[in-house]
Amino acid sequence: MSEKKKEETKVNIVRSLAPKIIKDAKELKRIKPYLDSLKSGIEAKGVTNIAVTGDYGSGKSTVLATFQDRNQNYEYINVSLASFKEEDKTPFNSVDDKGKLKKILDIDRLLELSILQQIFYHVEPKEIPDSRFKRIKSISNKKLKAFALGSVIWLVSFAVLFIYEGLEKFLT
């Protein structure tokens, strides 16, 4: 194979950054320290949350997916605090061009809100009836057809009642 062909082949190789479950013994050996740390964190007394951080594509989701696959005896809720928006580089408490003090963002509150929303979306709404986080509910076709039929019957009944009474008053 010519040098140019080898170079083109190398350029055309695309690695997926999507999470995967690692089964290969060599790759498992490489992430074993992370899997062990997760296991010891879960089994430690007093630990209620575990955060996994790292750069985009560093393997966080792959480690978690592999751990979950190998430890199915635990219950998991995955919460992501990823942000793909361009960050506002304005420092806190800065003054804008009109001399007004900019609003200070409460980062802790925003993080808590994001975490709570993601946890609530993993739970059935009936389990948290007093929550202010509401979801869009999907209505089954059967319920939609029943509602449409009931509405038509009600409208026809309403029309017949008033038209009939109106006709009766008109005729007498």
TORDOFI-124024 format. One line per 10 residues: number of its first residue (from 1); their letters; for each residue x, y, z of C-alpha. Coordinates in nm, 3 decimals. Layout:
<pts>
NUM = A = X Y Z | ...
</pts>
This chain:
<pts>
1 = MSEKKKEETK = 0.000 0.000 0.000 | 0.138 0.341 -0.093 | 0.219 0.608 0.170 | -0.060 0.830 0.035 | -0.317 0.548 0.071 | -0.202 0.477 0.431 | -0.232 0.844 0.516 | -0.583 0.868 0.364 | -0.690 0.558 0.559 | -0.569 0.713 0.886
11 = VNIVRSLAPK = -0.755 1.038 0.815 | -1.083 0.860 0.739 | -1.096 0.672 1.071 | -1.362 0.824 1.296 | -1.394 0.718 1.659 | -1.734 0.747 1.816 | -1.748 0.942 2.141 | -2.080 0.781 2.235 | -2.078 0.585 2.562 | -2.029 0.211 2.537
21 = IIKDAKELKR = -2.018 -0.087 2.770 | -1.667 -0.225 2.786 | -1.637 -0.604 2.767 | -1.278 -0.643 2.643 | -1.046 -0.763 2.924 | -0.764 -0.528 2.821 | -0.992 -0.222 2.826 | -1.155 -0.337 3.152 | -0.812 -0.356 3.314 | -0.748 0.005 3.207
31 = IKPYLDSLKS = -1.069 0.136 3.373 | -1.065 -0.102 3.673 | -0.939 0.167 3.916 | -1.239 0.384 3.828 | -1.483 0.094 3.863 | -1.329 0.005 4.201 | -1.353 0.367 4.318 | -1.719 0.382 4.222 | -1.791 0.056 4.404 | -1.612 0.169 4.721
41 = GIEAKGVTNI = -1.790 0.505 4.704 | -2.129 0.338 4.679 | -2.055 0.100 4.965 | -1.905 0.369 5.193 | -2.120 0.478 5.487 | -2.247 0.834 5.460 | -2.187 0.873 5.086 | -2.512 0.967 4.918 | -2.394 1.121 4.591 | -2.107 1.052 4.355
51 = AVTGDYGSGK = -1.992 1.301 4.094 | -1.788 1.202 3.791 | -1.617 1.488 3.611 | -1.392 1.516 3.311 | -1.349 1.667 2.968 | -1.582 1.592 2.680 | -1.500 1.250 2.537 | -1.282 1.143 2.830 | -1.489 0.831 2.899 | -1.710 0.931 3.196
61 = STVLATFQDR = -2.028 0.785 3.046 | -1.847 0.471 2.929 | -1.711 0.406 3.281 | -2.060 0.461 3.429 | -2.233 0.243 3.168 | -1.979 -0.035 3.222 | -2.014 -0.010 3.601 | -2.395 -0.022 3.577 | -2.377 -0.323 3.345 | -2.144 -0.509 3.583
71 = NQNYEYINVS = -2.333 -0.406 3.903 | -2.701 -0.444 3.826 | -2.790 -0.497 4.191 | -2.792 -0.118 4.251 | -3.051 0.142 4.148 | -2.917 0.430 3.941 | -3.028 0.781 3.852 | -2.800 0.952 3.601 | -2.790 1.330 3.630 | -2.597 1.541 3.383
81 = LASFKEEDKT = -2.483 1.896 3.450 | -2.340 1.933 3.102 | -2.376 2.272 2.945 | -2.324 2.321 2.575 | -2.410 2.691 2.565 | -2.144 2.953 2.521 | -2.049 3.076 2.865 | -2.096 3.437 2.964 | -1.744 3.563 3.031 | -1.871 3.864 3.229
91 = PFNSVDDKGK = -1.731 3.857 3.583 | -1.980 3.857 3.869 | -2.068 4.196 4.021 | -1.947 4.379 3.713 | -2.092 4.703 3.583 | -2.249 4.715 3.238 | -2.192 4.991 2.982 | -2.473 5.205 3.132 | -2.321 5.202 3.479 | -2.579 4.957 3.625
101 = LKKILDIDRL = -2.471 4.670 3.849 | -2.533 4.340 3.671 | -2.751 4.077 3.837 | -2.551 3.818 4.032 | -2.636 3.463 3.930 | -2.699 3.216 4.204 | -2.500 2.924 4.063 | -2.582 2.691 4.354 | -2.955 2.743 4.304 | -2.930 2.676 3.930
111 = LELSILQQIF = -2.733 2.356 3.991 | -2.981 2.235 4.251 | -3.271 2.310 4.017 | -3.105 2.118 3.733 | -3.036 1.817 3.956 | -3.387 1.813 4.102 | -3.552 1.837 3.762 | -3.351 1.546 3.631 | -3.427 1.334 3.938 | -3.800 1.417 3.920
121 = YHVEPKEIPD = -3.813 1.313 3.555 | -3.694 0.964 3.660 | -3.985 0.930 3.905 | -4.351 0.874 3.827 | -4.552 1.200 3.873 | -4.797 1.027 4.109 | -4.507 0.964 4.351 | -4.446 1.340 4.387 | -4.794 1.498 4.355 | -4.701 1.828 4.525
131 = SRFKRIKSIS = -4.401 1.896 4.303 | -4.397 2.222 4.110 | -4.210 2.047 3.830 | -4.474 1.946 3.578 | -4.424 1.724 3.279 | -4.597 1.721 2.946 | -4.829 1.425 2.964 | -4.890 1.217 2.657 | -5.248 1.107 2.605 | -5.310 0.765 2.455
141 = NKKLKAFALG = -5.511 0.741 2.132 | -5.783 0.553 2.319 | -5.828 0.835 2.573 | -5.813 1.097 2.298 | -6.085 0.922 2.097 | -6.301 0.880 2.410 | -6.264 1.251 2.491 | -6.350 1.350 2.132 | -6.656 1.123 2.128 | -6.773 1.257 2.466
151 = SVIWLVSFAV = -6.729 1.615 2.346 | -6.932 1.548 2.030 | -7.209 1.378 2.229 | -7.217 1.671 2.475 | -7.231 1.929 2.194 | -7.508 1.742 2.013 | -7.704 1.704 2.339 | -7.658 2.074 2.417 | -7.767 2.176 2.066 | -8.072 1.945 2.069
161 = LFIYEGLEKF = -8.178 2.069 2.413 | -8.161 2.436 2.323 | -8.287 2.399 1.967 | -8.575 2.183 2.086 | -8.667 2.426 2.366 | -8.618 2.719 2.129 | -8.841 2.556 1.871 | -9.101 2.473 2.135 | -9.110 2.836 2.259 | -9.121 2.964 1.902
171 = LT = -9.413 2.733 1.812 | -9.623 2.816 2.119
</pts>
